[in-house]
Amino acid sequence: MSIGFLAALQFLMFYAHGLDFEKHWVFGEPEDMSDTARTVVIGIALLIFGIIFSFGQVLVLKQYLEKPRLWILTGPSGYVLVLLIIAPFIGIWGGIPGPVEPLAITLGGTFFMIAFQWIFLKKQGIAPARPILCFALGLVAGVLPLVVLFGFIWNPPWGADIALMGLSMGGCAGFLSARHFQKVLEERNI
């Protein structure tokens, strides 16, 4: 998850600053970017994130899934769907202020990704309730302490907070859901 976040952010920074790599760790957007261009660039970054994140999951789950390539599409589909849902609001109001837009994209995209993974597992005859629920709880458990830490106690350098959040969310989600995923997938293969 951390690698996916960093790849998506570096894509955004590449778009904003080109080959001036020193600026890639200074957050900001070009002032001359229209809302439409910004939405398209964020959409491409979310595709990159979703593919990398889902590909990481496939590396572990591929021996149990009949169509692991389709699993890779669940991540980018969820994040692009939430962007398509909020894009009209961005067009009407301009950039959504403060942390609302990134939180809406992250939480909404994760929700849709989990929903698509649920549907994917159900179509393969797998009871996904417990592993998907544990995965979602792991994402929440991994992010809440860091939101409190970064919001009230420590202001890490930009980029470090994203990497730590990605590692924490991915680690907690994987830790809490791994045993449950393994159980239902092995039962299916017996």
C-alpha positions in Angstrom: 0.0 0.0 0.0 2.8 2.3 0.9 4.5 1.7 -2.5 1.3 2.4 -4.3 0.7 5.7 -2.4 4.3 6.8 -3.1 4.1 5.9 -6.8 0.8 7.8 -7.2 2.2 10.9 -5.4 5.4 10.8 -7.5 3.2 10.7 -10.6 1.4 13.8 -9.4 4.7 15.5 -8.5 6.2 14.6 -11.9 3.2 16.2 -13.6 3.5 19.3 -11.4 7.3 19.7 -11.4 8.6 17.7 -14.4 12.2 16.5 -14.0 13.0 18.9 -11.1 13.2 16.0 -8.6 14.1 18.3 -5.7 10.6 19.7 -5.9 9.0 16.2 -5.9 9.0 16.2 -2.1 7.4 19.7 -1.9 3.7 19.3 -2.1 1.9 21.7 -4.4 0.1 21.9 -7.7 0.7 24.1 -10.7 -1.5 27.2 -10.3 -2.4 27.1 -14.0 -3.9 23.6 -13.8 -7.7 23.6 -14.5 -10.0 21.5 -12.4 -10.6 19.1 -15.3 -6.9 18.6 -15.9 -6.3 18.2 -12.1 -9.1 15.5 -12.0 -7.6 13.6 -14.9 -4.1 13.7 -13.4 -5.5 12.5 -10.0 -7.4 9.8 -11.9 -4.3 8.5 -13.5 -2.5 8.6 -10.2 -5.3 6.6 -8.6 -5.1 4.0 -11.4 -1.4 3.6 -10.7 -2.1 3.3 -6.9 -4.9 0.8 -7.4 -3.0 -1.4 -9.8 0.1 -1.5 -7.5 -2.0 -2.2 -4.4 -4.1 -4.9 -6.0 -1.0 -6.4 -7.7 0.5 -6.7 -4.2 -2.5 -8.6 -3.0 -2.4 -10.9 -6.0 1.2 -11.9 -5.2 -0.2 -13.5 -2.1 -3.6 -14.7 -3.3 -2.8 -15.9 -6.8 -2.5 -19.6 -5.9 -6.1 -19.5 -4.7 -7.8 -17.3 -7.2 -9.1 -18.6 -10.6 -8.7 -15.3 -12.3 -6.0 -13.2 -10.5 -5.8 -10.7 -13.3 -9.4 -9.6 -12.7 -8.5 -9.1 -9.0 -6.0 -6.5 -10.1 -8.8 -4.5 -11.6 -10.7 -4.2 -8.3 -8.3 -1.6 -6.8 -8.2 0.9 -9.7 -11.9 0.4 -10.4 -12.8 1.4 -6.8 -10.6 4.5 -6.8 -11.6 5.7 -10.3 -15.3 5.2 -9.5 -15.1 7.4 -6.4 -13.3 10.0 -8.5 -16.1 9.9 -11.1 -18.6 10.4 -8.4 -17.0 13.5 -6.9 -15.7 14.9 -10.2 -19.0 16.8 -10.9 -18.7 18.5 -7.4 -15.2 19.5 -8.2 -16.4 21.0 -11.5 -19.2 22.9 -9.7 -17.3 24.1 -6.7 -13.7 24.0 -7.8 -11.3 22.2 -5.5 -13.0 20.8 -2.5 -11.4 22.6 0.5 -9.1 21.2 3.1 -8.7 17.5 3.7 -12.2 16.7 2.6 -11.3 15.8 -1.0 -8.3 13.5 -0.3 -10.3 11.8 2.6 -13.3 11.3 0.3 -11.1 9.8 -2.4 -9.2 7.6 -0.1 -12.1 6.4 2.1 -14.5 6.2 -0.8 -12.1 4.5 -3.1 -11.2 2.0 -0.5 -14.9 1.3 0.2 -15.6 0.7 -3.5 -12.4 -1.4 -3.9 -13.6 -3.6 -1.0 -17.1 -3.8 -2.5 -15.6 -5.0 -5.8 -13.4 -7.5 -4.1 -16.4 -8.8 -2.2 -18.3 -9.2 -5.5 -15.3 -10.9 -7.1 -15.0 -13.5 -4.3 -18.7 -14.1 -4.2 -18.7 -14.9 -7.9 -16.0 -17.4 -7.3 -18.0 -19.2 -4.7 -16.1 -17.9 -1.7 -17.8 -16.6 1.4 -15.9 -13.2 1.8 -17.6 -11.7 4.8 -15.0 -12.3 7.5 -11.8 -11.7 5.5 -13.2 -8.5 3.8 -14.5 -7.2 7.1 -11.1 -7.9 8.8 -9.4 -6.2 5.9 -11.6 -3.1 6.3 -11.1 -3.0 10.0 -7.4 -3.3 9.5 -7.3 -0.3 7.2 -9.2 1.7 9.8 -7.1 0.5 12.7 -3.9 1.2 10.7 -4.9 4.8 9.9 -6.6 6.2 13.0 -3.6 6.2 15.3 -1.5 7.9 12.7 -4.2 10.5 12.0 -4.1 11.4 15.7 -0.3 11.3 15.8 0.1 13.5 12.7 -2.7 15.8 13.5 -1.9 16.6 17.2 1.5 15.3 18.2 4.1 15.1 15.4 4.4 16.9 12.0 6.6 14.6 9.9 8.2 15.7 6.7 5.9 15.5 3.7 6.2 12.1 2.1 7.2 10.4 5.4 3.6 10.7 6.6 2.3 9.1 3.4 4.8 6.2 3.6 4.1 5.6 7.3 0.4 5.7 6.8 0.6 3.3 3.8 2.8 0.9 5.7 0.6 1.0 8.8 -2.7 0.6 6.9 -1.4 -2.1 4.6 0.3 -3.9 7.5 -2.7 -3.8 9.8 -5.1 -4.8 7.0 -2.9 -7.7 6.0 -2.3 -8.9 9.5 -5.9 -8.9 10.5 -7.2 -10.4 7.3 -4.5 -12.9 6.3 -5.6 -15.8 8.4 -9.2 -15.4 7.4 -8.4 -15.1 3.7 -6.2 -18.1 3.8 -8.9 -20.2 5.6 -11.7 -19.4 3.1 -9.5 -19.7 0.1 -8.1 -23.0 1.2 -11.5 -24.4 2.0 -12.6 -23.5 -1.5 -9.7 -25.4 -3.0 -10.3 -28.6 -1.0 
